[in-house]
Amino acid sequence: MKLVVRVKLLPTPEQTVALEATLRACNDAASRLSIRAFESGRTSRAALQALAYADLKARGLSAQPALHVLRKVADAYTAPRANLKAGNLGRRGSKRYGRATGKAVVFRPDAAQPFDDRCLSWQLDERTVSIWTTSGRMKGLAFTGQGEQLAMLTAYRKGESDLLCRDGRWYLVATCEIPEGARNTDPDGFVGVDLGIVNIATTSTGIRHSGRRLNRRRKADRRLRAKLERKGTKSARRRAKRHAGKEARRARDINHKISKRIVAEAQRTDRGIALEDLTGIRERVRLRKPQRVTLHSWSFRQLGTFIAYKAQRAGVPVVYVDPAYTSRECSRCHHVDRRNRPSQAVFVCQACGFVEHADLNSSHNIAARGWWTWVRGAESQVPALTLTA
């Protein structure tokens, strides 16, 4: 399985200037090529190489960086093309479809740029890297990271690394091929995981991970952002920039901790994990405007992905089940009724009278569906993951 490890670069002022010029040159070339590709309708890698490889070389890019620019542009059009084909961006002729197809992809000046082993080499013992720049090969570029990250780099690094700049700080994101644990092919049942907003995750074993504290912090962050945007002064913009990403980092840290506990519990009890397939939930669900903010700031996908890759690494099987009516179905008699949910937290079956916490009842249904999915031989195939360790 694939994981990514992010290490922080420690460039000197002269090295910083060279790195900035390199990212600017690569992303400017990518944006120009993207516009040409959009206007000509030729967005495949082969078509782009025939269209602009010589031009990229003439702009000062070496062979390998030029090929990476070509691939970056081609990949930028792959996902939108697939979403258009699947109908995820509206019907042909709709405003949403027009917005998605009406302009070329443009890259930020500091967008990440991939490097392979031909233009980036690691000296792990010295904690330095040698990297191609537009002003020549740069050697002795220092980096730092946590001990666990550096050990993972030493043992498992393989493939490309991405150079990126965030808020004036420089990073390299390296791909690592991590061996999976011995796979459990005969699980003793499944731990059902119900993902939510009030409770971030509820397991069928009765453990609830509350999201009230996180939601209060998110609400406070949104109020602060709105206040700083209204103020609009230079100091307000500076403060807003300092807080940018703070909420995402906090949520990521919480999701890592929750996913680690869920996987450890499943591994300890020799069980698999059953998750709801929530693909496209933001497009399917219709909510009032105040509720939309909460839904769209809900990092359920990240938590589900963290659980999946940690489980894959530990050899714990993961299955995805249909989420339809898991919150309305009685886990005892399986009667489905809208009235079974008199409130957000309470489940009362109208048929058999079973009373349970609503999220716990849903997790039992997910666990049962996970077992039947496994029995039918429809085990989910978790894709190769590229996540920050």
N, C-alpha and C positions, 0 to 999 in steps of 0.2 A: 504494500500500500504506500501511497505517497503522502508525505507531510512536507510543509515548508517551515524553515527556520529563518527568523529575521534577526540579523545582527546589525549593530549600530556602527557606522563608519566614523572615524576620527580624523578627518582630513585637515591638513594645514590650510591657511588662507590661499596659498597658490594652488593647492590641489582642489580646493573648493571652486575656484574660478574655472579650472579645466573641466570639472565634473558638470558645472552649470552649463558651460558652452556645449558639452557633449550631449546632455539631455535636450537642450534647446535645439541643437542641429538635428538630432534624430526625430524629435517630435514635430519640428517644422517640416522636415522632409516627409514624415508620415501624413501630416495634414494635407500637404500639397498633393501627394499621391492619392489620398482618399478622395479629394475633390475630382481629380482626373478619372479615378475609377468609377465614381458615382455618375459623372457626366457620360462616360462611355458605356456604363453598364457592365464592365468587366471587373469582377471582384475576386475571382479565384486566384490562388497563388501562382499558378502557371501563367495565367493571363497577365497578372501584374508584373511578373518577372520579365515577360516579353515586352511589356509596355514601358517600364521605367527603370530597369536594373542599370542600364548604362547611364541614365540621367542621375541616379543616386550616387553612382561612382564619381560622376563628374562634380557632384556637390561636396566631395571630400569624404564620403563614407567609404570605409574599406569594404572588402567583399562580404565578410560575415555580418557586420552591422547592417549593411545594405539588405542582405537577405532577411535579417530579423525585422527590419522595417517593413519589408514586403509582407512577411508573415503576420506581423501585427495588424496591418491594415486589412488583410484578408480575413483574419480571425474576428476583427471588429464588425464585419458584415455577416459572419456566419450565424451568430445568435439571432439578430433581427430577422434574417431570412427564414430561419426555422420558426420563429414566433409568428411571422406573417403567414407562413404556410399552415401553421396549426390554428390560425384564427385568434391568437392571443392578443393581437393589436387591433382588433375591430374588423368590421367588414370592409371589403373594397369599396371605396367611394365615401366612407365615413370620415369625419374630421380626425378621429384618432388614427385611422389608417394613413390619412394624408400627412399628419405630423410625423409619423414614423418613417414615411417614405419620401418626404418632401425635401430633405436636405442631407448633405454628406456628413459623415462622422468627422469630427474635429478633435484633435488631441491637445490636451493641456501642455504648456511648455515644460512642466515638471512631471509629466506622466511617466510611469515606469517603463524602462527599456530593458529587454532581455539580452543576456550575454551567455554564450556557451564557453566551453573550455578552450576554444581557440583564441578568444579575446578576453578571457578572465581566468586567472589561475590563483589558487589559494595556497598560502604558506601558513598552515594551521599552527605549527609549532611557534612561529614568530608572531602569530596573530596579525598578519598582513596579507594583502592581496595585490596582484598585479593586473591592471585593467587597461583596455584600449580606450583612448580618448581622441578627440579630433586634433589635439596638439601632440599626439604621440603616445607611446606606451608609458603608463604611469606605474612606477614600482614603489613598494614600501608604504602603501596606503593602509594605515592601521585600522583595526576593528576591535570591538569588544562585544561580549554577550555573557549570558549566564552559563554556569558550568555544565548544566544539563544540555543546553543548546550546543555548546562547543563540542561536547562528547558525541552528540548526535551527528554533527557535521563531520567529525573525524571518522565515524564508523559507517555512515550511510549516505553521505552526499553523493548525488548522481544527477546529471542533467544540467539544465540551465539555471542561471541565477538572475534575478531582476534588480536593477539599480533604480532607486526611487528617492525622492526628496519630499519630506513632509514638514511644513512649518520651519524650514531652515535646517532640519536635521536629515542626515543622509543614512540610508539603510541599504543592505543587500539582503534579498530574500532568496534563499537557496532551497532547492528541491532535494528531499531525502527519500530514499526507498527503504521503508521500514518493514522488517519481516513481521508477518502476522503470527499470533499465538496459535497453539494447537486448537483446531476448530472443534467445537462441541457439536457432534452430529446427532446426539440423542438427548436433547434437553428435557428436563423434568418439569415441563410446563413453561409458561411465559409470564414475565412481569409486564403488565399493561401500563402504559404511561399516557396519562391525559394531560395535554399541554393547554395552558390557559393564561389568563391575564391576572385575575385576582389571586389564583394559585398558579405559579409558573409551571409546576409539574406536580402531578399526583400519581402515585404508583398504586397498583392493586394490592401491594403489601401493607397499605395503610399510611404511607409516609407522604406528607404534603409539604411542598416547598413554597412558602408564601411569597407573593409578589407585592404585598402592600407597601413595604418599605421602599422597594425599587420604584414602584409607581408614584409614590409621594416625591421621591427624588426627581423622577422624570418630569412631574408636573412643576416642581420648583425650577428645574432647568429651563422648561419652556417659558415660564413667566419671566425668568431672568433674560432669556434671549429676546423676548418681545419688548421688555423694558429697554434693553440696550439698543435694539433696532429703532425704537421710537426716539431715543435720545440722539443717536446719530453723530455724536461728537467723536473726535479722534481717539480720546481715551476710552470711550465706550466701544469703539471698533477694536481697539487693542485688547480690551478685556474680553470681548466676545471671541476673539481669535484664540486667547489663552484657554477659554472654556470649550473651544471646538473639539469634538471628539471625546470629551470627558465622559459624557453619558454612554457613548458606545463602548468605551473601555471598561466602565463599571459593569455594564450589562454582560460584556464578554467574560469578565472575571467571574461573575455569578453563574453564568451558563457553564463555564468550565468546571466549577465546583459541583454544581448540581449533576451534570452529566457524569462526572467521576464517581459520585456516590451511587447513582443508578446502575452504572455498569459494574461497580464493585459488588453491589447487592446481588445482581443477576449472576455474576461469576461465583460468588460465595454459595448461592443456593442452587447452582448447576442448572439455571434456567436461561431461556432466551429473553429477548426484549421485543415487545409489540408496540409499534408507533402508528399513529393515524397518518394517512397520506393526505397532507394538507396542501398539496400542490395547487396553486391558483386560488387559494382561499380569499386573497385580497380582491380578486376580480369577481368572485362569486358572491361575496357577502355584500349586502346593501345596508348601510347604516346612516344614522343622522350625522351631521357634520362634526359635533363634539366627539362622537364615538369613533369617527374615522381616524382622528389623531392618535387615539389610544391603540387602535388596531394596527395602524401603519408603523407605530414605534415599537410594536411587540416583536421581539426577536425570537419567535418560535422556530423559524427555519434554522437559525444559528444553533439553538439548543438541540434540535433534532439532528442536525449534522454532527455536532459534537458527540452526541450519544452514539451515532452510527460509527464514526471513525474510531472512537475509544473502544466500542464493542468489537469492531473488526480487528483491532490490534490485540485485544484480549481473547479472541476466538469465540466470542459470544454471538450466537446467531441473532439476526435482526429481521423482523418481517414488518411490512407496511400493510395496514388494513383499511378498508373503506370506512370513512368517518361518519357516514350517514346514520343519523338517529342514535348515535352512541349515548347522547345525553338524555334522550327520551325513552330509551329501552330499559325495562326492568332487568337487572342482572340475575334475578331469581326465576321469574316466570316468563321473561322475554316479551312481555306485553309492551307495545309501543303506543304512547299517547302523549299528545302535546300537554295535557293537564298534569302529567307526571312531574312536571317541573313548576311547582307553585312559586318558586323564587330561585335566585341565582345559586344559592347554596344548598337548597333542600330538594330531595327527591322523594316523592310519595307515590307508589304504584297504585293506580286506580283499580287494578284488577285484584291483586293479592294483598295490598296494604303494606308492602315492604317499604320501610323508611331507611334512608341512608343519606350521607352527604353526597351531593350531586356529582362532584368530581370523582369521588371514590367509586360510586356506582358506574360512572363512565369508564374508569380504568379497568373495572372488572369485565365490562363488555369488550373492551379492547383486548384484554388478555385472552378471553375466550375466542374472539375472532382470530387472534394471532395463532392460537393452537390449531384451529381448524384450517387456517391458511397453511400452516406447516404440514399438517396431516395430508392435505391435498397436494402437497409437493410444490407449492407456489412460493417458495422462499424468495425473499427479495434479494436482488443482486445489488449490494451497495456499490456505487461507482467509485472509481479512484478519486481520493480526496486530496485537496491541496489546501491545508489549513496551517495556521501559525501554531507552532508547538508552544 
